[in-house]
Amino acid sequence: MTCSTEKKAFKPGETAKIACWFDNATSRTATPVAKLCAKQVYYSNSRSHRKTLTTRLAVVKGDPVAAHTSDVQAELNLPIPSKVSLTVSNCSILDVEYFIEVRLGVKGPHFDLIVLFPIILCEIPEHNHPPLYY
């Protein structure tokens, strides 16, 4: 399984496009699943104590990949909710991180293949033009 995203930084309310290529050499059908997860870490006492909370914000399933197939290409469109907080880093009491997990699930006693993409949720300007100076 090979996966890629078009970019690393997204705005809340945007859709993350994930391009995937699969080779399923097993005798079972496998289904790709993409998840958007948030990891929040709360610190106290100078970061010596912490509490970690991981939540799943969005899930999308792709079309099943038939057994004994190769070079199967798929695109998963994972919506990023518009009501999420932005990525927080460089804070002494809180870290908020986001990642996309792409999993190719095979039913039965097999191991799932997993690819993790760390992403940043931020307010990106709509225009990529430099500011005008007068």
N, CA, C and O of each residue as an XYZ file, in Angstrom:
536
protein
N       0.855     -1.169      0.000
C       0.000      0.000      0.000
C       0.900      1.230      0.000
O       1.842      1.333      0.786
N       0.590      2.150     -0.891
C       1.275      3.429     -0.967
C       0.211      4.515     -0.931
O      -0.790      4.437     -1.644
N       0.429      5.530     -0.098
C      -0.544      6.614      0.039
C       0.172      7.950      0.053
O       1.327      8.045      0.470
N      -0.527      8.990     -0.410
C       0.013     10.343     -0.354
C      -1.143     11.338     -0.271
O      -2.260     11.062     -0.707
N      -0.840     12.500      0.301
C      -1.809     13.592      0.346
C      -1.265     14.726     -0.506
O      -0.063     14.813     -0.759
N      -2.170     15.591     -0.941
C      -1.757     16.693     -1.801
C      -0.999     17.773     -1.055
O      -0.229     18.519     -1.659
N      -1.209     17.868      0.265
C      -0.512     18.866      1.075
C      -0.545     18.420      2.524
O      -1.189     17.430      2.869
N       0.164     19.170      3.373
C       0.257     18.812      4.792
C      -0.581     19.713      5.685
O      -0.941     19.307      6.790
N      -0.899     20.908      5.249
C      -1.672     21.861      6.053
C      -3.065     22.034      5.454
O      -3.215     22.193      4.243
N      -4.076     22.002      6.312
C      -5.460     22.112      5.879
C      -6.200     23.108      6.757
O      -5.808     23.370      7.894
N      -7.280     23.658      6.205
C      -8.173     24.528      6.955
C      -9.353     23.700      7.440
O      -9.745     22.745      6.770
N      -9.929     24.043      8.590
C     -11.170     23.391      8.998
C     -12.253     23.603      7.935
O     -12.408     24.709      7.416
N     -12.994     22.550      7.618
C     -14.033     22.609      6.589
C     -13.547     22.167      5.222
O     -14.353     22.002      4.307
N     -12.262     21.974      5.067
C     -11.685     21.545      3.793
C     -11.783     20.020      3.666
O     -12.108     19.329      4.631
N     -11.502     19.509      2.475
C     -11.482     18.070      2.235
C     -10.062     17.644      1.899
O      -9.422     18.220      1.020
N      -9.576     16.631      2.604
C      -8.237     16.093      2.345
C      -8.361     14.997      1.294
O      -9.084     14.020      1.488
N      -7.652     15.164      0.181
C      -7.653     14.158     -0.885
C      -6.455     13.242     -0.684
O      -5.309     13.691     -0.660
N      -6.736     11.959     -0.543
C      -5.697     10.965     -0.292
C      -5.650     10.020     -1.480
O      -6.627      9.332     -1.774
N      -4.508      9.990     -2.163
C      -4.317      9.076     -3.297
C      -3.674      7.801     -2.774
O      -2.679      7.853     -2.051
N      -4.244      6.653     -3.140
C      -3.766      5.366     -2.636
C      -3.572      4.388     -3.793
O      -4.326      4.392     -4.766
N      -2.545      3.554     -3.662
C      -2.293      2.468     -4.598
C      -2.170      1.191     -3.786
O      -1.436      1.142     -2.799
N      -2.892      0.156     -4.205
C      -2.951     -1.077     -3.441
C      -2.508     -2.264     -4.283
O      -2.743     -2.314     -5.490
N      -1.863     -3.213     -3.624
C      -1.585     -4.542     -4.159
C      -2.121     -5.514     -3.121
O      -1.589     -5.586     -2.013
N      -3.155     -6.256     -3.457
C      -3.761     -7.195     -2.519
C      -3.409     -8.610     -2.956
O      -4.069     -9.182     -3.823
N      -2.373     -9.167     -2.354
C      -1.931    -10.521     -2.693
C      -2.622    -11.576     -1.842
O      -2.330    -12.763     -1.980
N      -3.531    -11.167     -0.967
C      -4.204    -12.127     -0.101
C      -5.362    -12.783     -0.844
O      -5.700    -12.397     -1.963
N      -5.951    -13.765     -0.211
C      -7.109    -14.447     -0.797
C      -8.418    -13.833     -0.314
O      -9.491    -14.394     -0.540
N      -8.334    -12.695      0.343
C      -9.528    -12.031      0.878
C      -9.645    -10.604      0.346
O      -8.654     -9.980     -0.033
N     -10.858    -10.116      0.327
C     -11.105     -8.732     -0.074
C     -10.694     -7.802      1.065
O     -10.948     -8.083      2.236
N     -10.062     -6.701      0.705
C      -9.614     -5.717      1.697
C     -10.305     -4.384      1.427
O     -10.567     -4.038      0.275
N     -10.596     -3.641      2.481
C     -11.287     -2.362      2.355
C     -10.423     -1.241      2.930
O     -10.008     -1.311      4.087
N     -10.145     -0.195      2.121
C      -9.391      0.943      2.661
C     -10.294      1.852      3.492
O     -11.446      2.102      3.140
N      -9.745      2.335      4.593
C     -10.465      3.238      5.494
C      -9.517      4.377      5.868
O      -8.366      4.139      6.234
N     -10.006      5.611      5.774
C      -9.217      6.775      6.190
C      -9.910      7.425      7.378
O     -11.130      7.588      7.385
N      -9.115      7.797      8.391
C      -9.653      8.423      9.598
C      -8.869      9.692      9.899
O      -7.649      9.736      9.737
N      -9.580     10.718     10.336
C      -8.943     11.926     10.858
C      -9.003     11.832     12.373
O     -10.083     11.702     12.950
N      -7.840     11.898     13.018
C      -7.771     11.774     14.472
C      -7.092     13.000     15.069
O      -6.218     13.614     14.457
N      -7.522     13.337     16.281
C      -6.913     14.432     17.041
C      -6.287     13.842     18.290
O      -6.879     12.996     18.961
N      -5.090     14.298     18.589
C      -4.396     13.868     19.799
C      -4.152     15.106     20.655
O      -3.453     16.034     20.247
N      -4.737     15.103     21.842
C      -4.577     16.210     22.780
C      -3.791     15.707     23.984
O      -4.140     14.696     24.594
N      -2.730     16.426     24.313
C      -1.905     16.063     25.459
C      -1.933     17.237     26.430
O      -1.566     18.359     26.078
N      -2.375     16.963     27.664
C      -2.442     17.964     28.720
C      -1.287     17.709     29.687
O      -1.079     16.581     30.134
N      -0.539     18.765     30.004
C       0.621     18.647     30.878
C       0.381     19.396     32.182
O      -0.353     20.383     32.224
N       1.015     18.906     33.244
C       1.022     19.622     34.522
C       2.377     19.396     35.181
O       3.119     18.495     34.791
N       2.691     20.195     36.156
C       3.956     20.067     36.893
C       5.168     20.022     35.969
O       5.960     19.080     36.007
N       5.297     21.036     35.155
C       6.452     21.167     34.257
C       6.614     19.957     33.335
O       7.725     19.466     33.135
N       5.524     19.493     32.790
C       5.483     18.387     31.835
C       5.870     17.034     32.429
O       6.116     16.083     31.686
N       5.928     16.937     33.741
C       6.265     15.650     34.348
C       5.058     14.720     34.411
O       5.222     13.501     34.452
N       3.853     15.275     34.419
C       2.627     14.481     34.388
C       1.840     14.882     33.146
O       1.773     16.059     32.792
N       1.254     13.903     32.500
C       0.471     14.217     31.311
C      -0.722     13.286     31.176
O      -0.742     12.173     31.702
N      -1.707     13.780     30.455
C      -2.897     13.000     30.123
C      -3.106     13.139     28.628
O      -3.142     14.250     28.100
N      -3.245     12.014     27.946
C      -3.393     12.001     26.498
C      -4.796     11.543     26.132
O      -5.310     10.567     26.678
N      -5.400     12.262     25.205
C      -6.740     11.945     24.723
C      -6.695     11.921     23.200
O      -6.343     12.921     22.574
N      -7.048     10.795     22.606
C      -7.095     10.669     21.142
C      -8.540     10.444     20.731
O      -9.205      9.546     21.248
N      -9.028     11.263     19.796
C     -10.408     11.141     19.328
C     -10.438     11.026     17.820
O      -9.590     11.580     17.120
N     -11.427     10.298     17.330
C     -11.640     10.143     15.893
C     -12.670     11.175     15.464
O     -13.784     11.207     15.987
N     -12.289     12.028     14.499
C     -13.151     13.130     14.079
C     -13.939     12.836     12.813
O     -15.060     13.322     12.659
N     -13.377     12.054     11.909
C     -14.060     11.745     10.643
C     -13.539     10.420     10.113
O     -12.382     10.061     10.333
N     -14.410      9.693      9.409
C     -14.051      8.399      8.826
C     -14.666      8.316      7.436
O     -15.805      8.736      7.226
N     -13.907      7.773      6.491
C     -14.435      7.513      5.157
C     -13.899      6.155      4.693
O     -12.719      5.846      4.864
N     -14.791      5.352      4.102
C     -14.395      4.041      3.578
C     -14.319      4.107      2.060
O     -15.127      4.771      1.410
N     -13.346      3.416      1.513
C     -13.196      3.347      0.069
C     -13.827      2.085     -0.491
O     -14.398      1.281      0.246
N     -13.719      1.922     -1.793
C     -14.232      0.722     -2.450
C     -13.348     -0.468     -2.102
O     -12.129     -0.322     -2.011
N     -13.946     -1.653     -1.905
C     -13.153     -2.835     -1.576
C     -12.166     -3.182     -2.690
O     -12.437     -2.977     -3.873
N     -11.014     -3.712     -2.275
C      -9.980     -4.162     -3.205
C     -10.083     -5.679     -3.271
O      -9.923     -6.362     -2.259
N     -10.347     -6.198     -4.448
C     -10.561     -7.627     -4.622
C      -9.284     -8.423     -4.327
O      -8.172     -7.899     -4.398
N      -9.477     -9.687     -3.998
C      -8.345    -10.569     -3.714
C      -7.507    -10.778     -4.970
O      -8.024    -10.770     -6.087
N      -6.218    -10.963     -4.769
C      -5.258    -11.251     -5.845
C      -5.275    -10.191     -6.949
O      -5.228    -10.525     -8.133
N      -5.342     -8.926     -6.566
C      -5.276     -7.845     -7.550
C      -4.075     -6.963     -7.243
O      -3.609     -6.892     -6.106
N      -3.591     -6.302     -8.269
C      -2.455     -5.400     -8.069
C      -2.688     -4.124     -8.860
O      -3.515     -4.078     -9.771
N      -1.943     -3.088     -8.492
C      -2.016     -1.779     -9.138
C      -3.423     -1.196     -9.130
O      -3.885     -0.652    -10.133
N      -4.097     -1.313     -7.992
C      -5.426     -0.723     -7.832
C      -5.233      0.684     -7.273
O      -4.588      0.867     -6.240
N      -5.793      1.670     -7.957
C      -5.668      3.057     -7.522
C      -7.011      3.542     -6.994
O      -8.059      3.250     -7.570
N      -6.969      4.283     -5.896
C      -8.193      4.820     -5.300
C      -7.906      6.202     -4.735
O      -6.776      6.509     -4.355
N      -8.935      7.024     -4.683
C      -8.828      8.339     -4.054
C      -9.873      8.424     -2.960
O     -11.063      8.222     -3.204
N      -9.422      8.724     -1.761
C     -10.320      8.883     -0.626
C     -10.423     10.364     -0.299
O      -9.405     11.042     -0.152
N     -11.640     10.867     -0.185
C     -11.882     12.269      0.154
C     -12.371     12.336      1.589
O     -13.518     12.002      1.885
N     -11.482     12.776      2.482
C     -11.772     12.811      3.907
C     -12.152     14.237      4.308
O     -11.311     15.134      4.253
N     -13.402     14.457      4.708
C     -13.811     15.816      5.104
C     -13.253     16.170      6.474
O     -13.305     15.368      7.406
N     -12.722     17.372      6.582
C     -12.229     17.882      7.862
C     -13.344     18.740      8.453
O     -13.776     19.706      7.825
N     -13.811     18.401      9.647
C     -14.922     19.162     10.226
C     -14.583     20.649     10.364
O     -13.432     21.018     10.596
N     -15.601     21.486     10.216
C     -15.372     22.928     10.288
C     -15.296     23.427     11.730
O     -14.804     24.531     11.967
N     -15.759     22.662     12.674
C     -15.775     23.073     14.082
C     -14.706     22.327     14.883
O     -15.019     21.687     15.887
N     -13.458     22.407     14.446
C     -12.355     21.821     15.206
C     -11.354     22.913     15.544
O     -11.243     23.920     14.845
N     -10.630     22.692     16.629
C      -9.614     23.674     17.005
C      -8.397     23.504     16.108
O      -8.221     22.465     15.472
N      -7.576     24.516     16.066
C      -6.379     24.483     15.239
C      -5.263     23.740     15.973
O      -5.349     23.499     17.177
N      -4.223     23.384     15.233
C      -3.069     22.728     15.824
C      -2.406     23.675     16.821
O      -2.196     24.852     16.529
N      -2.078     23.143     18.009
C      -1.419     23.928     19.042
C      -0.070     23.274     19.330
O      -0.003     22.095     19.675
N       0.985     24.040     19.187
C       2.315     23.553     19.537
C       3.050     24.659     20.285
O       2.593     25.802     20.308
N       4.160     24.335     20.882
C       4.958     25.291     21.657
C       4.177     25.892     22.823
O       4.337     27.069     23.147
N       3.347     25.090     23.439
C       2.602     25.524     24.619
C       3.046     24.640     25.787
O       3.222     23.434     25.618
N       3.224     25.224     26.947
C       3.762     24.466     28.079
C       2.741     23.538     28.733
O       3.128     22.612     29.445
N       1.443     23.764     28.508
C       0.438     22.933     29.178
C      -0.431     22.117     28.234
O      -1.214     21.285     28.691
N      -0.311     22.337     26.909
C      -1.217     21.671     25.976
C      -0.555     21.482     24.619
O       0.116     22.385     24.119
N      -0.743     20.314     24.025
C      -0.392     20.042     22.630
C      -1.632     19.507     21.947
O      -2.307     18.631     22.490
N      -1.946     20.017     20.763
C      -3.043     19.494     19.955
C      -2.456     19.152     18.599
O      -1.984     20.032     17.879
N      -2.488     17.867     18.249
C      -1.941     17.381     16.989
C      -3.024     16.629     16.237
O      -3.944     16.070     16.834
N      -2.900     16.624     14.918
C      -3.839     15.908     14.075
C      -3.071     14.965     13.165
O      -1.937     15.240     12.773
N      -3.708     13.849     12.835
C      -3.112     12.927     11.870
C      -4.207     12.193     11.113
O      -5.319     11.992     11.602
N      -3.841     11.802      9.898
C      -4.726     10.987      9.067
C      -4.177      9.573      9.094
O      -2.992      9.346      8.851
N      -5.050      8.630      9.392
C      -4.679      7.214      9.403
C      -5.376      6.533      8.227
O      -6.603      6.562      8.123
N      -4.592      5.923      7.348
C      -5.154      5.142      6.247
C      -4.858      3.687      6.553
O      -3.709      3.301      6.768
N      -5.914      2.888      6.571
C      -5.796      1.482      6.949
C      -6.407      0.617      5.853
O      -7.496      0.910      5.358
N      -5.709     -0.440      5.480
C      -6.257     -1.422      4.545
C      -6.622     -2.637      5.374
O      -5.763     -3.434      5.753
N      -7.913     -2.765      5.649
C      -8.397     -3.814      6.539
C      -8.733     -5.090      5.795
O      -9.491     -5.086      4.825
N      -8.156     -6.178      6.267
C      -8.431     -7.505      5.720
C      -9.166     -8.286      6.788
O      -8.684     -8.388      7.916
N     -10.320     -8.839      6.459
C     -11.088     -9.599      7.440
C     -10.365    -10.898      7.758
O      -9.765    -11.530      6.888
N     -10.436    -11.269      9.000
C      -9.791    -12.505      9.416
C      -8.603    -12.229     10.314
O      -8.436    -11.111     10.802
N      -7.771    -13.249     10.536
C      -6.655    -13.120     11.484
C      -5.420    -12.441     10.899
O      -4.305    -12.691     11.357
N      -5.602    -11.591      9.902
C      -4.475    -10.922      9.265
C      -4.210     -9.583      9.948
O      -5.052     -9.066     10.683
N      -3.050     -9.046      9.698
C      -2.716     -7.726     10.206
C      -3.135     -6.678      9.185
O      -2.988     -6.879      7.979
N      -3.656     -5.562      9.676
C      -4.008     -4.458      8.792
C      -2.756     -3.648      8.471
O      -1.855     -3.514      9.299
N      -2.719     -3.116      7.262
C      -1.648     -2.208      6.873
C      -2.091     -0.796      7.250
O      -3.229     -0.407      6.988
N      -1.186     -0.031      7.868
C      -1.534      1.305      8.349
C      -0.475      2.303      7.904
O       0.725      2.052      8.020
N      -0.946      3.455      7.387
C      -0.078      4.578      7.060
C      -0.597      5.785      7.833
O      -1.791      6.083      7.793
N       0.302      6.487      8.543
C      -0.074      7.672      9.309
C       0.523      8.918      8.674
O       1.704      8.948      8.330
N      -0.312      9.949      8.523
C       0.109     11.251      8.002
C      -0.097     12.296      9.083
O      -1.247     12.600      9.399
N       0.946     12.862      9.665
C       0.720     14.002     10.553
C       0.340     15.212      9.712
O       0.989     15.496      8.705
N      -0.703     15.926     10.117
C      -1.134     17.112      9.374
C      -1.250     18.286     10.335
O      -1.223     18.116     11.554
N      -1.378     19.467      9.771
C      -1.544     20.691     10.537
C      -2.874     21.317     10.144
O      -3.173     21.469      8.960
N      -3.663     21.677     11.140
C      -4.896     22.429     10.893
C      -4.623     23.868     11.294
O      -4.314     24.162     12.449
N      -4.744     24.755     10.320
C      -4.440     26.164     10.566
C      -5.302     27.033      9.663
O      -5.958     26.544      8.743
N      -5.287     28.302      9.939
C      -5.991     29.266      9.100
C      -5.035     29.708      8.001
O      -4.136     30.518      8.230
N      -5.240     29.175      6.826
C      -4.411     29.511      5.670
C      -5.103     30.637      4.920
O      -6.308     30.551      4.683
N      -4.395     31.678      4.542
C      -5.035     32.745      3.772
C      -5.623     32.202      2.467
O      -5.061     31.305      1.839
N      -6.754     32.762      2.082
C      -7.405     32.340      0.846
C      -6.562     32.651     -0.378
O      -6.568     31.895     -1.349
N      -5.846     33.749     -0.334
C      -5.046     34.171     -1.477
C      -3.573     33.967     -1.169
O      -3.111     34.274     -0.070
N      -2.862     33.465     -2.115
C      -1.438     33.255     -1.938
C      -0.632     34.408     -2.515
O       0.566     34.271     -2.763
N      -1.283     35.535     -2.726
C      -0.610     36.699     -3.274
C       0.080     37.464     -2.156
O      -0.423     37.492     -1.033
N       1.221     38.087     -2.437
C       1.851     38.920     -1.398
C       0.995     40.149     -1.129
O       0.257     40.597     -2.007
N       1.090     40.697      0.079
C       0.282     41.880      0.390
C       0.708     43.079     -0.439
O       1.872     43.218     -0.814
N      -0.252     43.934     -0.711
C       0.040     45.149     -1.468
C       0.536     46.223     -0.534
O      -0.035     46.441      0.535
N       1.607     46.902     -0.937
C       2.146     47.995     -0.151
C       1.987     49.285     -0.957
O       2.248     49.310     -2.160
N       1.567     50.334     -0.297
C       1.378     51.619     -0.957
C       2.398     52.607     -0.468
O       2.405     53.756     -0.909
